[in-house]
């Protein structure tokens, strides 16, 4: 592989592994890799992460569904709320300063890490 292609492949593989193994969280791996390893600007990394995570989530959900680990009825309210939140976040994304996006993302990672440990 030439140039940065191997970096992009590694970032995607790490996100997919995280998504498949933990049932989500690929974006928490992908955004830092896109900015640090692949050299993408922060705002572009967030947007790219969303575009990459969608098919990974669909694939992971399909595997969980076929293996009997997904209760679609229980997931539906979260899906509807997530769609609303995703729409709102997408609309407001461009107007939020990158410094605040970084802080919010960092706090989200810290919160998730602390919750996982406790």
Wavefront OBJ file of the C-alpha trace (Angstrom):
o trace
v 0.000 0.000 0.000
v 1.175 3.458 -0.824
v 1.160 6.674 1.169
v -1.475 7.056 3.838
v -3.684 4.228 2.574
v -2.398 1.794 5.190
v -3.170 4.363 7.907
v -6.735 4.737 6.694
v -7.112 0.968 6.536
v -5.750 0.591 10.091
v -8.055 3.329 11.413
v -11.079 1.707 9.789
v -10.077 -1.738 11.045
v -9.690 -0.450 14.615
v -13.104 1.226 14.452
v -14.727 -1.900 13.013
v -13.132 -4.141 15.621
v -14.267 -1.849 18.420
v -17.783 -1.650 16.979
v -18.108 -5.391 16.504
v -16.509 -6.362 19.788
v -18.172 -3.816 22.076
v -21.361 -3.190 20.105
v -20.347 0.414 19.404
v -17.716 2.971 20.184
v -15.913 2.824 16.868
v -16.074 6.601 16.582
v -14.212 7.008 19.855
v -11.322 5.122 18.251
v -11.700 6.533 14.765
v -11.735 10.284 15.481
v -8.370 10.308 17.307
v -6.863 8.076 14.620
v -8.186 10.264 11.806
v -6.715 13.386 13.391
v -3.492 12.007 14.844
v -2.484 9.221 12.488
v -4.176 10.243 9.234
v -3.749 14.007 9.641
v -7.368 15.046 9.055
v -8.606 18.354 10.436
v -10.798 17.866 13.528
v -14.133 18.875 11.996
v -13.492 16.700 8.934
v -12.523 13.795 11.227
v -15.839 14.016 13.096
v -17.819 14.079 9.844
v -15.759 11.277 8.292
v -16.214 9.179 11.415
v -19.997 9.434 11.112
v -19.835 8.336 7.469
v -17.611 5.363 8.334
v -19.463 4.278 11.463
v -22.885 4.048 9.813
v -22.060 1.019 7.631
v -20.049 -0.546 10.463
v -23.041 -0.231 12.796
v -25.385 -1.700 10.189
v -23.006 -4.632 9.678
v -22.544 -5.227 13.412
v -26.288 -4.947 14.070
v -26.973 -7.456 11.295
v -24.542 -9.933 12.820
v -26.077 -9.475 16.283
v -29.580 -9.834 14.804
v -28.780 -13.085 12.998
v -27.049 -14.494 16.061
v -30.036 -13.721 18.283
v -28.415 -10.949 20.329
v -30.538 -8.031 19.130
v -34.018 -7.194 20.356
v -35.296 -4.847 17.622
v -38.390 -3.890 19.611
v -36.279 -2.822 22.608
v -33.886 -0.904 20.317
v -36.588 1.060 18.484
v -37.017 3.933 20.991
v -33.236 4.432 21.066
v -33.118 4.393 17.280
v -35.810 7.065 17.066
v -34.133 9.223 19.734
v -30.750 8.685 18.102
v -32.103 9.742 14.717
v -33.487 12.933 16.249
v -30.213 13.620 18.061
v -28.210 12.867 14.923
v -30.325 15.258 12.905
v -29.920 18.023 15.516
v -26.188 17.421 15.864
v -25.725 17.487 12.099
v -27.618 20.775 11.827
v -25.644 22.456 14.632
v -22.247 20.906 13.800
v -20.978 23.648 11.511
v -21.848 26.422 13.984
v -19.938 24.951 16.944
v -16.315 25.975 17.396
v -13.791 23.156 17.010
v -12.411 23.818 20.500
v -15.844 23.074 21.989
v -16.239 19.964 19.833
v -12.903 18.685 21.149
v -13.855 19.401 24.748
v -17.250 17.764 24.421
v -15.706 14.714 22.736
v -13.017 14.476 25.418
v -15.588 14.689 28.202
v -17.664 12.011 26.514
v -14.631 9.713 26.336
v -13.769 10.357 29.989
v -17.359 9.732 31.053
v -17.494 6.479 29.072
v -14.166 5.344 30.468
v -15.140 6.039 34.063
v -18.528 4.318 33.609
v -16.795 1.279 32.118
v -14.393 1.011 35.040
v -17.003 1.395 37.780
l 1 2 3 4 5 6 7 8 9 10 11 12 13 14 15 16 17 18 19 20 21 22 23 24 25 26 27 28 29 30 31 32 33 34 35 36 37 38 39 40 41 42 43 44 45 46 47 48 49 50 51 52 53 54 55 56 57 58 59 60 61 62 63 64 65 66 67 68 69 70 71 72 73 74 75 76 77 78 79 80 81 82 83 84 85 86 87 88 89 90 91 92 93 94 95 96 97 98 99 100 101 102 103 104 105 106 107 108 109 110 111 112 113 114 115 116 117 118
